[in-house]
Amino acid sequence: MDINDLRSLFTVLVFGAFIGIVAWAYSSKRKQAFDEAARLPLDDDEPASQENAVGQKHN
């Protein structure tokens, strides 16, 4: 077994890992978790109050 055989084997293993990650990411079982994660940045925002409305100067 020479270095080119090892490189080929490594390429096949990495490609298999890539396909596994893609299958995991697009799995319908993960959809709810990914939807919740997508909403996280928006969930922490509090609505602007009348005192902090756009167009008013802050001192």
HELIX and SHEET records of a PDB file:
HELIX    1   1 ILE A    3  ALA A   25  1                                  23    
HELIX    2   2 SER A   28  ARG A   30  5                                   3    
HELIX    3   3 LYS A   31  ASP A   43  1                                  13    
HELIX    4   4 GLN A   50  ASN A   52  5                                   3    
END                                                                             
